[in-house]
């Protein structure tokens, strides 16, 4: 009887951890989408020019990653349709 109780407790713990992982993944996905939208706005409105003369330098100097990485994030976000729906 105690063995069944232990197995149920372990199964409950497993379910709890899986649920937490799923919740964090959902939040992380939304944060990534928000990051991409912010980058899109900065790039499209040329807000970066306040700090740096071009997008490439802004990415390297202010964001800590390459222009290619930023552009890839924006492109993937656009492919998911998020930007198209948000700005129509």
KAUR-V438750 format. One line per field, one symbol per residue. ss: DSSP state (~ for helix, > for strand, _ for the rest). psi: psi as a letter, one per 40 degrees, with the letter a starting at -180 (. if undefined). A space follows every 50 residues. Layout:
BEGIN
ss: ???
psi: ???
END
This chain:
BEGIN
ss: _~~~~~~~~~~~~~~~~~~~~~~~~~~~~~~~~~~~~~~~~~~~__~~~~ ____~~~~~~~~~___~~~~~~~~~~~~~__~~~~~__
psi: ddddddddddddddddddddddddddddddddddddddddddddefdded dididddddddddeiidddddddddddddeedddddf.
END
